[in-house]
Amino acid sequence: MMTTTFMTILAIVTTVIWIMVSTELTKSSKKDNNEKEKSRRKLIVLMSAGTLFTIPLVFSLIQNIQL
């Protein structure tokens, strides 16, 4: 089982990543095609990282609920 400190840090990092995804999505409608392609790549990376960081949080939450 992971420590509480590690899970707290992971939760904060995950929240920051998802906030960055949200802000990038709101900015993307105001860009031209070249900038939209860069934004799309950035979104893919951020969403992948956000998903990978969210999975351990979900498993930890499920384990704590079952106890």
C-alpha positions in Angstrom: 0.0 0.0 0.0 1.3 3.4 -0.9 2.0 6.1 1.7 -0.4 8.9 2.4 2.2 11.5 1.5 2.9 10.0 -1.8 -0.8 9.7 -2.7 -1.3 13.3 -1.7 1.5 14.5 -3.9 0.2 12.3 -6.7 -3.3 13.8 -6.3 -1.9 17.3 -6.5 0.1 16.6 -9.6 -2.8 14.9 -11.2 -5.1 17.8 -10.5 -2.6 20.3 -12.0 -2.3 18.1 -15.1 -6.1 18.0 -15.6 -6.3 21.8 -15.0 -3.7 22.2 -17.8 -5.8 20.0 -20.1 -8.8 22.2 -19.4 -7.0 25.5 -20.0 -5.5 24.1 -23.2 -8.9 23.1 -24.5 -10.3 26.5 -23.9 -7.4 28.1 -25.7 -7.5 25.8 -28.7 -10.5 27.4 -30.3 -8.7 30.7 -30.8 -5.7 29.4 -32.7 -4.9 28.9 -36.4 -4.3 25.5 -38.0 -0.5 25.2 -37.3 -1.0 26.2 -33.6 -3.9 23.8 -33.4 -1.7 20.9 -34.4 0.8 21.7 -31.7 -2.0 22.1 -29.2 -3.4 18.7 -30.2 -0.1 17.1 -29.5 0.2 18.8 -26.2 -3.3 17.7 -25.3 -2.5 14.1 -26.2 0.5 14.1 -23.9 -1.3 15.9 -21.0 -4.3 13.6 -21.2 -2.1 10.5 -21.3 -0.2 11.6 -18.3 -3.4 12.6 -16.5 -4.9 9.2 -17.2 -1.7 7.3 -16.0 -1.5 9.4 -12.8 -5.3 8.9 -12.1 -5.2 5.1 -12.3 -3.1 4.6 -9.1 -5.3 7.1 -7.3 -8.5 5.2 -8.2 -7.0 1.8 -7.2 -5.9 3.3 -3.9 -9.3 4.7 -3.3 -11.0 1.4 -4.1 -8.6 -0.4 -1.7 -9.3 2.0 1.1 -13.1 1.7 0.6 -13.0 -2.1 0.8 -11.1 -2.0 4.2 
